């Protein structure tokens, strides 16, 4: 059984995430403490106590989600003997790509925390609040052709692109607020439903270029090693192991499309993956895997019980 580890992105955060693991396992507490020290911030307290709107801030949510994923990975390794090389691939949704690389030994925990903090701040700086927007196009008629047509209609009045090609029936568009509104109108004409996303900036679109430039500068001096197992990258939907290619793709990812549907297709097709395990907070990617790769098994590893059962099943 070929395994891929998946790492969640923004939107999977919740208050008290990682706290039960931290309470149960000293090694999980150590990870959260290492992230706090790297950031010079008591992020773990925000995760435990909130307020929720402070945790949801992009600059906090991104490193926090990575910290929870890495706490779970540390527990898997030290308590249950699981090594990342037992997986064939790692993949992460947007910020989760940093978690995936950290899990695979490509980026240190400290660097991942600092890079994600900067990434969140840079994304927020790139576009003033209220100027941009994102919307999820959903429903059985929603496919990439429909989403591209909607984005093209939006582009008549501003920047609008497909940001996340998540899975059939769930595609996200991003751009200038008026352009997104026009795209929503078109999508509804074509038979899709649309939900405005409660985000502070229009991620994964050309408006994020200032943030990409900041990340290029930061990543230029970061140490990136070859991952212990290949990363299936958001931008290419294909496996990558070359550190310099990974460095470039992390920059491109800020403005580029998250090609998650294609990534799932590659992993279950050419990659031979038959089992997905989502490591960290929530079950968003598990749900996508069940819809996008129904012949593969998909499990979410959120709790100590999840981690133990998963390790025993290998």
Phi, psi and omega in degrees: 000118182272129189249140169236135176265130180247144183233126191288160179249190184298142186108341178270357182288150175205152177300142179073006178299136180082348186290320179295321176297317179296323179291327186272330188228121177304325182294328176291318176300322179299319179298312181298323179292323178296321179292318176303315182293319180298324184268347186062037187211143178274067182295325181297329177291319176298320179297323183278317191249344183079204005292159186299323181293335176285321177295324184287340176308133185307319184291340176264318183299321185295305178292331181294316179296320176297318182299318180295317178298318182287329175297317178295319178296320179296320178295316179304319183286309188279326183266328188237005172073017180276135175244144184302334180289354172285348174267152176275328183212158167237150177206147179222145181274111179059246181301334180300343177296326176293319177299316180300316180293323177294317179299326182270008176077016181275325179231139179288161178300316180298314180294320180299317179297314182291320179295321180288325175299313178296319180301315179297317179295318182294320178296321180291323179291332189296323184223125179302145179303132178095345181279323181250175178199167176221151177214145177262125176264122188228167178117161185298336180274354184281113172224181185295326179297313178298314182296320178295321178294320178295316179296323178296321177295319178296326182294347177291339181239002180166189178286129176203126181219165168285120184265314181231111171269084192284303183191160178306129182089004181207096181227137185251136175249157186211148176159202176299144185303312179298325180292320178296320178298317178297319179296322178298316178302315180295318180299320179293322176299326183274357174105009178263160168260158182224140177233123174294135179267138180276077181237158185267354182202159179274090185287157173055047174214168184301339178296343180274008183303319176302323177291321177298321179296319177297318181291327177299318179295316182291317182289337180300328182257001180278145175277120177235120180258164174296128180294150181295332172226152185298144173267125171273106193279144178304316189286327185252343186054037180213161185285140181227140176227346182284120183304322182288326175293316178300317178303314180295319182291329176295328175287312181298330182299330183298320180257347188270169181284139170276107185268065188286318178302315179293325178296315177299317180298319180294315183297317182279343178268264183299328182283344176071020182286132178242355182214133176244140174231119179270119189253117176134234186253133172082183185224023183299311183289331176298316178297319178296319181295321180295327179277318185275338180222067189296341179276350179262154174278144178221129179227150176255134181251087183255325189244169177300322179295320177300314184295317181294316181296320179297311181300320181291336183280349185279000000 
